[in-house]
Structures are given as structure tokens and as C-alpha cells.
Amino acid sequence: MGLPWPFALRRTPAAAQAPGQAGSGCSRALFGQPLAALCGEDNTLPRPIQELLAVLRQRGPTTEGIFRRAAGGTELRQLREALDRGKDIDMGSQPALLLAVILKDFLRSIPTKLLVIDLYEDWMAAMERASKQAKVEELKAVADKLPVANLLLLKRLMALLQHIGHNAATSRMSCSNLAICVGPNLLSPPNEDLLPLQAMLAVTEKVNVLVEFLIENCGDIFGEEVAGLSPPSAEEVPAPMDRRTGAD
């Protein structure tokens, strides 16, 4: 059966000449790679991730249950495999719920996690500071230890999640809800595999509290320029394609 949504490739000369690697901005698999290895020499995020973030910024606030609701297994597998092969996917034609799951999958696949496993204790120590301002200052210091690519994606991700959380009336996803859904993909302790279940549940709760704080206070932590590092506006994203011929 055909896919129930337009799984469209961009029709570009490059796509015709180099199937499988056409213009995706990635010369290797997208998932499971160190983030720095996927970024350009000018520390730009891989184009599929930039475009995915942009579409989610446009549609996430009005998509109920974004980052919480699941996507179809077949569609998820096909899109992930296409991105891993470097196919030049029209992100604007993909459902927002599917892109949210793909983004969580991508974050989960980063080998040392976006927030870096080795910095786990630093993040936790920052959250133990007594006042909000002390937490903010300490979190700034920990964020400065991140690789450049990780910090760039973290800023854009937090700005996106805050944007969705501030539109909870339509997304039905508060900053707390988003942290619960996304947080476990961003950080874990170095000895995660050795922890008993109860200890791992406690770790997950701490990580979720950290991520919620980062979402709610991303402007204070990452600076006012975080708005400029947000995904491109809707006008900069290719319009959704209404190509449903043969897909029904």
C-alpha cells in the first residue's frame, strides 16, 4: 500500500543526478553520529534538521499532543531510512507528529547525548542551587562546556519547545509536558546501564526537571540572541505540498 501522506522528494537537478545523497547536507548517515560530524564547517546544523525544526516551529503550536503522540511505525521507518540515505526530503510535506517523533529519534541517537553524558553531574549540581538566578548562572557555565554544535542545537530546540509550550491552549503541551516527552532523550548518567529501575526513574525525573527549567528560562540562560537562533520562520520553509495523487 502507498503511504497515506505525501512522502515527497524535492525534484531538483541534483536529486536526479545523485540519488541517495541529493542535497541533504549530509554525506553520511544522519542517525547515530556525533553531532559535530554532521555539521558544516561553519557549524551549521545539517539541513534536514534545520528544515525539520522550522516545520515544527510553524505547525507545532497548533498540533495537539505534539511530541507526545506516536507516529505510524511504517511511516517512521521509511522516513528515517530515507534521511539516513541522504534523500532530499520535502519536510513541508510531512505530518508534524511524524517529524516530532523523528526529532526525538535523532536526539536519542546522538552517541554522547545532546547535553553530554560526561556533564551529567554538572547539570544536576546546577539545579541544586538555591535561587532561580543562581541556577541560571550555573546552567550558563555548564552550557558553555558543550561542543559548539550541541549548544547550537540545544538553543534552537529549547526555543522551539518554549514556543510550543507557550501555545499550550492549542498544542495541549505545556513546558512540563514537553520536558517529560523530550527530556529523557537529551541526557543520562554515565552508568545508566548499571542503575536499578528505581534509581533510573529518579534520574529521569531529575532530567525532566532540568529540561523544563531550560525550556522555561532559555532566554535568560542562552541570551536574548536565542530568538535569532530559533528555526527559520514559516516564510522560510517550503510550503506544504498537496500531492496526494496515488497516495489515497
C-alpha positions in Angstrom: 0.0 0.0 0.0 1.1 3.5 -0.7 1.8 5.9 2.2 -1.2 7.8 3.5 0.7 11.1 3.3 2.8 12.7 0.5 6.3 11.3 1.1 7.8 13.8 -1.4 11.3 14.3 -2.6 12.3 17.6 -3.9 12.6 17.5 -7.6 15.9 19.1 -8.2 18.6 18.5 -10.8 20.9 17.4 -8.0 18.4 14.9 -6.9 18.2 13.5 -10.3 22.0 13.3 -10.7 22.9 11.9 -7.3 20.1 9.8 -5.8 20.6 8.9 -2.2 22.8 11.9 -1.4 20.9 14.7 -3.1 21.4 17.9 -1.3 20.6 16.7 2.2 23.6 18.4 3.6 24.8 15.0 5.0 27.4 12.8 3.4 26.9 10.1 6.0 24.1 8.5 7.9 22.1 11.1 9.9 21.3 9.0 12.9 23.7 7.7 15.5 26.5 10.1 14.5 28.4 12.6 16.7 26.6 15.9 16.1 29.8 17.7 15.2 30.4 15.2 12.4 27.1 16.2 10.8 27.6 20.0 11.0 29.1 22.1 8.3 32.5 23.7 8.6 30.7 26.9 9.7 29.0 25.0 12.5 25.6 24.9 10.8 23.2 22.1 11.6 22.6 19.5 8.9 19.9 20.8 6.5 17.3 18.1 7.2 17.4 19.0 10.9 17.2 22.8 10.2 14.2 22.2 8.0 12.5 19.8 10.4 12.9 22.3 13.2 11.4 25.0 11.0 8.3 23.0 10.1 7.8 22.1 13.8 8.1 25.8 14.8 5.4 26.6 12.2 3.0 23.7 13.0 3.9 22.5 16.4 2.0 25.1 18.4 -1.3 24.1 16.6 -0.7 20.3 16.6 -2.4 18.8 19.6 -0.2 16.4 21.5 3.0 17.3 19.6 6.0 15.2 20.9 3.6 13.1 23.0 1.6 11.3 20.3 3.1 8.4 18.4 3.5 8.1 14.6 2.8 5.1 12.4 5.7 2.6 12.5 5.9 2.2 8.8 5.9 5.9 8.0 8.5 6.4 10.8 10.8 3.7 9.5 10.5 4.9 5.9 11.3 8.5 6.7 14.2 7.6 8.9 15.7 5.3 6.3 15.3 8.0 3.6 17.0 10.6 5.8 19.8 8.1 6.6 20.4 7.5 2.9 20.6 11.3 2.3 17.4 11.5 0.3 16.3 15.1 -0.1 13.0 15.1 1.7 10.4 17.8 1.4 9.9 18.3 5.1 7.0 20.6 4.5 5.0 17.6 3.2 5.4 15.5 6.3 3.0 15.4 9.2 4.1 17.4 12.2 3.5 14.5 14.6 5.8 12.3 12.5 8.6 15.0 12.4 8.4 15.3 16.2 9.0 11.6 16.6 11.8 11.7 14.1 13.4 14.6 16.0 13.2 12.6 19.3 14.7 9.6 17.5 17.5 11.8 16.2 18.2 13.2 19.6 18.2 9.8 21.2 20.7 8.6 18.7 23.4 11.2 19.4 26.2 8.9 20.9 27.0 11.1 24.0 23.6 12.8 24.2 22.9 16.4 23.3 23.6 17.6 26.9 26.7 15.3 27.0 26.8 12.3 29.4 30.0 13.4 31.0 28.4 16.7 32.1 25.5 15.0 33.9 26.8 15.7 37.4 27.5 19.4 36.4 23.9 19.8 35.2 22.5 18.2 38.3 24.7 20.3 40.6 23.5 23.5 38.8 19.9 22.5 39.5 20.6 22.2 43.2 21.4 25.9 43.6 19.0 27.6 45.9 17.7 30.5 43.8 16.4 30.8 40.3 19.1 33.3 39.4 21.9 31.1 40.8 20.5 28.2 38.8 20.6 30.3 35.6 24.1 31.4 36.2 25.4 27.9 36.9 23.5 26.5 33.9 25.1 29.1 31.7 28.5 27.9 32.8 27.7 24.2 32.1 26.2 25.1 28.7 29.5 26.8 27.8 31.2 23.4 28.2 29.1 21.9 25.4 30.6 21.4 22.0 29.6 24.2 19.6 27.3 22.0 17.6 25.5 20.7 20.7 25.0 24.2 22.1 23.6 25.4 18.8 21.0 22.6 18.5 20.2 23.0 22.2 19.4 26.7 21.8 17.2 26.0 18.8 15.5 23.1 20.5 14.7 25.0 23.7 13.4 28.0 21.7 11.1 25.6 19.7 9.8 23.9 22.8 9.2 27.1 24.6 7.3 28.4 21.6 5.1 25.3 21.6 4.7 25.4 25.4 3.6 29.0 25.3 0.8 27.9 22.9 -0.5 25.1 25.2 -4.0 26.2 24.6 -3.8 24.7 21.1 -0.9 22.3 21.4 -2.1 20.8 24.7 1.5 20.6 25.6 2.9 22.7 28.5 6.6 23.1 29.1 6.4 20.4 31.7 4.6 18.0 29.3 7.3 18.7 26.7 10.1 18.1 29.1 8.7 14.7 30.1 8.4 13.7 26.4 11.7 15.1 25.2 13.9 15.2 28.3 14.9 11.5 28.5 16.4 11.8 25.0 18.8 14.6 26.0 20.8 13.4 29.0 21.6 10.3 31.0 24.3 9.5 33.6 27.5 7.7 32.6 26.5 4.5 34.4 22.9 4.4 33.2 23.0 0.7 32.2 24.0 -0.3 35.8 21.3 1.6 37.6 18.4 -0.3 39.1 14.9 0.7 38.0 14.1 2.9 40.9 17.4 4.8 40.6 16.8 5.2 36.8 13.3 6.6 37.5 14.8 9.1 39.9 17.4 10.1 37.3 14.6 10.5 34.6 12.7 12.8 37.0 15.8 15.0 37.6 16.5 15.3 33.9 12.9 16.2 33.2 13.1 19.0 35.9 16.3 20.2 34.3 14.9 20.3 30.8 11.7 22.0 31.9 13.8 24.7 33.6 15.9 25.1 30.4 12.7 25.5 28.3 11.1 28.0 30.5 14.2 30.1 31.0 16.0 29.6 27.7 16.2 33.4 27.1 17.9 34.0 30.4 20.2 31.1 30.1 21.2 31.3 26.4 20.8 35.1 26.0 18.4 37.2 24.0 20.0 36.1 20.8 18.4 32.7 21.3 15.4 34.2 19.3 17.8 34.7 16.4 18.9 31.1 16.6 15.3 29.8 16.6 14.3 27.8 13.5 13.5 29.9 10.4 10.1 31.5 10.3 7.3 29.9 8.3 8.0 32.1 5.4 11.4 30.5 5.0 10.1 26.9 5.0 8.9 25.4 1.7 5.1 25.4 1.7 3.4 22.0 2.4 2.9 20.2 -0.9 -0.6 18.9 -1.6 0.4 16.0 -3.8 -1.9 13.2 -2.9 -2.2 11.6 -6.2 -1.8 7.9 -5.8 -1.4 8.2 -2.0 -5.0 7.5 -1.1 
